[in-house]
Amino acid sequence: MNKLWFIAFFIWAGTTGCAGLKPSATSTNGNYTEDLTAYLPPPITDTLANNPSNATTPATQPAMPGIGNKLDSVLTLANEYRVARNKTVAGLTIQLYSGLDRNEAKNQQFKAIRYFPEAQPKLIFDQPNYKVRMGSFYTSLEAYPEFKKVQEKFPKAILVPARIKLMVK
């Protein structure tokens, strides 16, 4: 008897469970279309625009007069700074020295100036290390010939990734 109720339940569930659903997909002339409007959320209504009590205070007026112009000038200045700061690309530079001793870093910088005056070696303090770097290269192919020349005078020199300024003409 229990088996009969069990079978009857599955027959009833199978026939009525899907009866309320409408087919959402249609195929005409081989083109597949699907109507999903039944699953969209209800539209959002703007309660502030429909409320007549807010009609006297327009939303476009700033709370403090003159603040709009000041804010625009600050935002413009911040945007110019961001654009100027981001005119760099990933590249390579040659690092001649990295260590804790400032005097040694200065000596290495002077030695590099003596051998490669056109390269303009820079002393960088990246806490707690002093670094002497020279050259700005976009690719390793561009950096390698100069790196080999430098390695003759500075055997511990290495190529390191760095942000280099774009040369805009």
C-alpha positions as CSV (number, residue, x, y, z in Angstrom):
1,M,0.0,0.0,0.0
2,N,2.9,2.4,0.8
3,K,4.5,1.7,-2.5
4,L,1.2,2.6,-4.3
5,W,1.1,6.0,-2.5
6,F,4.7,6.6,-3.2
7,I,4.2,6.0,-6.9
8,A,1.1,8.0,-7.0
9,F,2.9,10.9,-5.3
10,F,5.6,10.9,-7.9
11,I,3.2,10.8,-10.8
12,W,1.2,13.7,-9.3
13,A,4.4,15.7,-8.6
14,G,5.7,15.1,-12.1
15,T,2.6,16.2,-13.9
16,T,1.6,19.2,-11.8
17,G,5.1,20.5,-10.7
18,C,6.0,21.9,-14.1
19,A,2.5,22.8,-15.3
20,G,2.6,26.3,-13.9
21,L,5.8,27.3,-15.7
22,K,5.6,28.9,-19.2
23,P,8.3,28.0,-21.6
24,S,10.8,30.9,-21.8
25,A,12.8,29.8,-24.9
26,T,11.5,29.8,-28.4
27,S,13.2,28.8,-31.6
28,T,12.1,30.3,-34.9
29,N,14.0,29.8,-38.1
30,G,16.9,28.3,-36.3
31,N,17.4,31.6,-34.2
32,Y,17.4,31.0,-30.4
33,T,15.6,33.6,-28.3
34,E,14.8,33.6,-24.6
35,D,12.4,35.8,-22.7
36,L,13.8,36.5,-19.2
37,T,11.6,39.4,-18.3
38,A,9.8,37.3,-15.6
39,Y,13.1,37.2,-13.7
40,L,13.9,40.9,-13.8
41,P,13.6,42.9,-10.5
42,P,10.8,45.4,-10.2
43,P,11.7,48.9,-11.5
44,I,13.1,51.4,-8.9
45,T,11.0,54.6,-8.5
46,D,12.5,57.8,-7.4
47,T,10.7,58.8,-4.3
48,L,12.5,62.2,-3.9
49,A,11.6,63.4,-7.4
50,N,7.9,62.5,-6.8
51,N,7.7,64.2,-3.4
52,P,6.4,67.8,-3.7
53,S,7.9,68.8,-0.4
54,N,11.4,68.7,-2.0
55,A,10.5,70.9,-4.9
56,T,11.6,74.1,-3.0
57,T,15.2,72.9,-2.5
58,P,16.8,71.9,-5.7
59,A,19.6,69.3,-5.4
60,T,21.9,71.1,-7.8
61,Q,22.5,74.1,-5.5
62,P,25.6,73.6,-3.3
63,A,25.1,73.8,0.5
64,M,27.9,76.5,0.7
65,P,28.1,79.0,-2.1
66,G,31.5,79.1,-3.9
67,I,32.5,75.7,-2.8
68,G,31.9,74.1,-6.2
69,N,34.5,76.3,-7.9
70,K,37.1,75.6,-5.2
71,L,36.4,71.9,-5.3
72,D,36.7,71.8,-9.0
73,S,40.1,73.6,-8.9
74,V,41.4,71.2,-6.2
75,L,40.2,68.2,-8.2
76,T,41.8,69.5,-11.4
77,L,45.1,70.1,-9.6
78,A,45.0,66.6,-8.1
79,N,44.2,65.1,-11.6
80,E,47.2,67.0,-13.1
81,Y,49.5,65.7,-10.4
82,R,48.2,62.1,-10.9
83,V,48.8,62.3,-14.7
84,A,52.3,63.8,-14.3
85,R,53.2,61.2,-11.7
86,N,52.0,58.3,-13.9
87,K,54.2,59.3,-16.9
88,T,56.6,56.4,-16.0
89,V,56.9,52.9,-17.3
90,A,58.5,49.7,-16.1
91,G,62.1,49.5,-17.2
92,L,65.6,48.7,-16.0
93,T,68.5,50.5,-14.4
94,I,72.0,49.4,-13.5
95,Q,72.6,49.2,-9.7
96,L,76.3,49.6,-8.9
97,Y,76.1,49.5,-5.1
98,S,73.6,48.7,-2.3
99,G,74.5,48.8,1.3
100,L,74.3,50.5,4.7
101,D,77.5,52.6,4.4
102,R,76.8,56.1,3.0
103,N,80.5,56.9,2.5
104,E,81.0,53.8,0.5
105,A,78.0,54.7,-1.6
106,K,79.4,58.2,-2.2
107,N,82.8,56.7,-3.2
108,Q,81.1,54.3,-5.7
109,Q,79.1,57.2,-7.1
110,F,82.2,59.3,-7.6
111,K,84.0,56.3,-9.2
112,A,81.1,55.9,-11.6
113,I,81.1,59.6,-12.5
114,R,84.8,59.2,-13.3
115,Y,84.3,56.2,-15.6
116,F,80.9,57.1,-17.0
117,P,80.3,60.9,-16.8
118,E,77.4,60.8,-19.3
119,A,75.4,58.3,-17.3
120,Q,74.8,60.6,-14.4
121,P,74.9,58.0,-11.5
122,K,72.4,58.8,-8.7
123,L,72.7,58.1,-5.0
124,I,69.3,56.8,-3.6
125,F,68.5,56.3,0.0
126,D,65.9,53.5,0.3
127,Q,65.8,53.0,4.1
128,P,68.0,51.6,5.5
129,N,70.1,51.1,2.3
130,Y,72.0,53.5,0.1
131,K,72.0,52.6,-3.6
132,V,73.9,53.9,-6.5
133,R,72.1,53.5,-9.8
134,M,72.7,54.7,-13.3
135,G,71.0,54.6,-16.7
136,S,67.3,54.2,-17.7
137,F,66.5,51.5,-20.1
138,Y,63.1,50.4,-21.5
139,T,64.2,46.8,-22.4
140,S,66.9,44.4,-21.4
141,L,68.1,44.4,-25.0
142,E,68.8,48.1,-24.7
143,A,70.4,47.8,-21.3
144,Y,72.7,44.8,-21.9
145,P,75.5,46.4,-23.9
146,E,75.8,49.3,-21.4
147,F,75.6,46.8,-18.5
148,K,78.6,44.8,-19.9
149,K,80.7,48.0,-20.1
150,V,79.8,48.8,-16.5
151,Q,80.5,45.3,-15.3
152,E,84.1,45.6,-16.4
153,K,84.6,48.4,-13.8
154,F,82.0,47.3,-11.3
155,P,81.9,43.5,-11.1
156,K,79.1,43.5,-8.5
157,A,76.8,45.6,-10.8
158,I,73.3,44.2,-11.5
159,L,70.3,45.1,-13.6
160,V,67.3,45.9,-11.5
161,P,63.7,46.7,-12.5
162,A,62.8,50.3,-12.0
163,R,60.1,52.9,-12.9
164,I,61.6,55.2,-15.5
165,K,60.2,58.5,-16.8
166,L,58.8,58.5,-20.3
167,M,60.7,60.7,-22.8
168,V,57.8,62.5,-24.5
169,K,58.8,64.6,-27.5
